[in-house]
Every structure is written in structure tokens, then in C-alpha cells.
Amino acid sequence: MKARRRVVTGSAASVKRRPTVRKIKPAIAPVARRASSSASAGSAATARSAASAAARPEPSLPAAPIDLAVDLGRGLVLGNPILVASGTFGYGIEYGDVVDVQRLGAICCKGTTLRPRIGNPTPRVTETPGGMLNSIGLQNPGVDAVVEKYASTWAGWQVPVIVNVAGESIGDYVEVVRRLDGVPGVAGIELNISCPNVGAGGIQFAIDANAAGAVTAAVRRATDLPLLVKLSPNVADVRPIARAIADGGADALTAVNTLSGIAVAPSRARPLLGNVYGGLSGPAIKPVALRIVYEVTQVVDIPVIAIGGVAELADVLDYLAVGAVAAQVGTAIFADPGLPVRLIGELADECRGRGLDSYRPLIGTALPKRAAPPSARGVEYRP
Ligand SMILES: Cc1cc2nc3c(=O)[nH]c(=O)nc-3n(C[C@H](O)[C@H](O)[C@H](O)COP(=O)(O)O)c2cc1C
């Protein structure tokens, strides 16, 4: 077993955490912004005095800089720990007029395969309580078209673009990564291993430690690009899988992909999605993702990036507390494309409010002081 990584890099004891009992948020509705004190005061007199105070020129001090940089290894250093999740932000270019994409920590683009894919039959998405189900089916134009259409634009950006790669055999993954290797504008690879391994009778790479380790090692041999591997939550015990991926040479882990689920058509005559199965995402999956990040950060010594239901700063802080070094925003972007960039500012403000000059002391504060014994069953849940 690998040595346990101590992720707390600052004075954890000085960080006070607020209780995180919150109302369940709607799946993809924008999170209500906190009312400012002048707006919440309610009376006309208060509003007038607030307005006149706002009109008075205040000597404005520049906000103290906060170190938000994240080193993912192999030269990939993000300016901040807020990324956008694969499949929820296109290729980044689509959002150029809406969001200041350059401020993001990184962009994980839509899953890219060797050949073009038309995706699954419709319907492909449906809302669920606190989440959504999607079965897009990795619709994408194929790696060569992705490079041709987008890479030159990415090359001119300061925000790193990490290409999410999918395949149905180790050969597929290796070939896609070879075609991305050395392409200006491609800053790293995120392997989506939640795909059926055709060679192994359709079993997903992500649910088998040997298969996950093998695909990671093969891709590692094919490229020197920073390599992130994305864990699936659809397993009994993610820890041996995470260890196999780390041993296979991944630079970082991302956790997690969607949870497998289905919905039923209103007629009740069949399942709703054209593909029957879909992936559940959004706030509903956060407790599961949080548990997985908590377990994984204690058994690997590579950075872990959290994904799952991030909709407000408290979610990012929770993930940092269980050892993640960064977080990806996914489903929440559909309702509020400006959220990821706003979270960067809110995280910096949170650090200032706590008297920190770096976000790193927030990492790992909720982890046990000593490593928990490995579980024989996987999930430490007792009803
Ligand atoms: C519409 C949609 C498409 C997605 N496509 C991909 C994909 O191509 N590759 C991938 O690794 N993950 C994909 N995901 C999973 C997300 O990247 C993320 O792991 C998941 O949605 C959980 O995060 P969230 O709850 O913040 O959305 C997709 C998710 C959604 C909602």
C-alpha cells in the first residue's frame, strides 16, 4: 500500500469551518446570491443612506493577492483551483462571448474519441430531483477534427485546455493521445475510463483495478503530457482502482464521473432515455462524490480534483476539506455559465476573510488525523 499523503500544508487548526447543513438545491437552477446588507435592510432611509455612502469616494486599497495556484505535476500549473467539467462547457470556445474563459483554472473539453461519434438516440437528458440524467453518448467529431477546429485557438489562450479522452480499447486511448501529443494548445489529458472495454467483453475500465491501471500505464508510455484519470463512482470500493491508476503513472485523479441511473417515460410503457441508462449529475451526487474524494485522498499521493454537484463556494470548500486540491464545475454551468469564474473571486475573498494568503490551508482539514484502516467491504455505511 502506498504511503498516505498528508495534504494539509498549512495551519489547519486555525481554520474554522461552518456547519454545512443546507437546503437541497434545485438541480440546475442558479444559486441565489447572498443579499447585500444595504439591499436586505428594507427601509427607504437605509437604502438612501447606503446610496449616499456608495457615492462617497472611498480610498480603495487593492485587494491582497491570494495564492490560488495549483501544481498538478509535469509542468501543469493552474492559476486557480476552479475548472470546468468535461461535457458541460463544450470546447470552451462556445462560451467566449459569455464568460471570461481566460480566468478559469482549466477547461476540460468534451470527451474525444478516435473516430467521430453521433451519440445516443434521443431523448438524451432529463431533469431529476437535485440533478439531471444525461446519455449524450460521447457525441464528438473525433480527435483529428477536434485538433483541426480548436487547438490553434487554445494555443493562443492562457487558460490550459485539458482534452478529455474516451475509447473502447487500450489501443483507442493510446492512439487518441498520440494524436494529441505535442499539439500546441493541448495542455493535458483527462482519461474518461467510464467506457466499456470491448476487448474485455464490455466491462468498464473504471470498475476494474487491473484494467484501469493497464490503460493508464499504456497512455503514460504514449505521452509526456500531464495525465489526469477520471474515477467512476459506480464501484463498491474505489480505493484499489485509484491506487492502480496512481501506480500506472497518472499525474492526478479527477473524481467523479456521473452515477448510473434511469428514468421512466411518462407513459410508464418504457424507460425515458433513448439509451435507457443515463449518468446522474448535479447537487444530488455531491455526498457520494465527497465520500469518494475523502477515501481516495487518503490512499494516493497524487493530487485529486473533485467533481460532483458544485453549485456554490461551500461545495468547493467541502471538497478542499476532504483533501481535493481543486474542483470542477459541471451541471451548474447550464443554469449559470458565470458561476465558475465567480467562484474564483469568492474563494479568494474567503481566504482574505480568514486572514490567509493562500487557499492551501483549507485543504484536508476534515481528513482523519491518522489513515483509516483499509476496508474489506469498501463502503463504510451502516444503515
Ligand atoms: C451533459 C453532460 C455531458 C458530459 N460529458 C462528459 C464527457 O464527455 N466526458 C466525461 O468524462 N464526463 C462527462 N460528463 C460528466 C461531468 O464531467 C461530471 O463528471 C459530472 O457531470 C459530475 O459533475 P457535476 O455534478 O458538477 O455535473 C458529462 C456530464 C454532463 C451533465
The ligand as an SDF file (V2000), in Angstrom:
LIG
                    3D

 31 33  0  0  0  0  0  0  0  0999 V2000
  -24.3120   16.6860  -20.4290 C   0  0  0  0  0  0  0  0  0  0  0  0
  -23.0860   16.0840  -19.8060 C   0  0  0  0  0  0  0  0  0  0  0  0
  -22.0700   15.5860  -20.6170 C   0  0  0  0  0  0  0  0  0  0  0  0
  -20.9330   15.0170  -20.0520 C   0  0  0  0  0  0  0  0  0  0  0  0
  -19.9290   14.5350  -20.8660 N   0  0  0  0  0  0  0  0  0  0  0  0
  -18.8070   14.0240  -20.3250 C   0  0  0  0  0  0  0  0  0  0  0  0
  -17.7270   13.5910  -21.1480 C   0  0  0  0  0  0  0  0  0  0  0  0
  -17.7580   13.7030  -22.3770 O   0  0  0  0  0  0  0  0  0  0  0  0
  -16.6230   13.0520  -20.5390 N   0  0  0  0  0  0  0  0  0  0  0  0
  -16.5430   12.9480  -19.1680 C   0  0  0  0  0  0  0  0  0  0  0  0
  -15.5130   12.4650  -18.6510 O   0  0  0  0  0  0  0  0  0  0  0  0
  -17.5210   13.3890  -18.3580 N   0  0  0  0  0  0  0  0  0  0  0  0
  -18.6550   13.9190  -18.9010 C   0  0  0  0  0  0  0  0  0  0  0  0
  -19.6630   14.3660  -18.0770 N   0  0  0  0  0  0  0  0  0  0  0  0
  -19.5110   14.2450  -16.6070 C   0  0  0  0  0  0  0  0  0  0  0  0
  -19.0640   15.5650  -15.9930 C   0  0  0  0  0  0  0  0  0  0  0  0
  -17.8020   15.9610  -16.4810 O   0  0  0  0  0  0  0  0  0  0  0  0
  -19.0020   15.4450  -14.4440 C   0  0  0  0  0  0  0  0  0  0  0  0
  -18.0770   14.4530  -14.0980 O   0  0  0  0  0  0  0  0  0  0  0  0
  -20.3560   15.0940  -13.8520 C   0  0  0  0  0  0  0  0  0  0  0  0
  -21.3940   15.7620  -14.5160 O   0  0  0  0  0  0  0  0  0  0  0  0
  -20.4300   15.4300  -12.3510 C   0  0  0  0  0  0  0  0  0  0  0  0
  -20.2540   16.8060  -12.1160 O   0  0  0  0  0  0  0  0  0  0  0  0
  -21.5000   17.8290  -11.9130 P   0  0  0  0  0  0  0  0  0  0  0  0
  -22.4000   17.2080  -10.8840 O   0  0  0  0  0  0  0  0  0  0  0  0
  -20.8910   19.1130  -11.4690 O   0  0  0  0  0  0  0  0  0  0  0  0
  -22.1750   17.9380  -13.2300 O   0  0  0  0  0  0  0  0  0  0  0  0
  -20.8120   14.9420  -18.6300 C   0  0  0  0  0  0  0  0  0  0  0  0
  -21.8290   15.4560  -17.8200 C   0  0  0  0  0  0  0  0  0  0  0  0
  -22.9510   16.0400  -18.3790 C   0  0  0  0  0  0  0  0  0  0  0  0
  -24.0150   16.5920  -17.4750 C   0  0  0  0  0  0  0  0  0  0  0  0
  1  2  1  0
  2  3  1  0
  2 30  2  0
  3  4  2  0
  4  5  1  0
  4 28  1  0
  5  6  2  0
  6  7  1  0
  6 13  1  0
  7  8  2  0
  7  9  1  0
  9 10  1  0
 10 11  2  0
 10 12  1  0
 12 13  2  0
 13 14  1  0
 14 15  1  0
 14 28  1  0
 15 16  1  0
 16 17  1  0
 16 18  1  0
 18 19  1  0
 18 20  1  0
 20 21  1  0
 20 22  1  0
 22 23  1  0
 23 24  1  0
 24 25  2  0
 24 26  1  0
 24 27  1  0
 28 29  2  0
 29 30  1  0
 30 31  1  0
M  END
$$$$
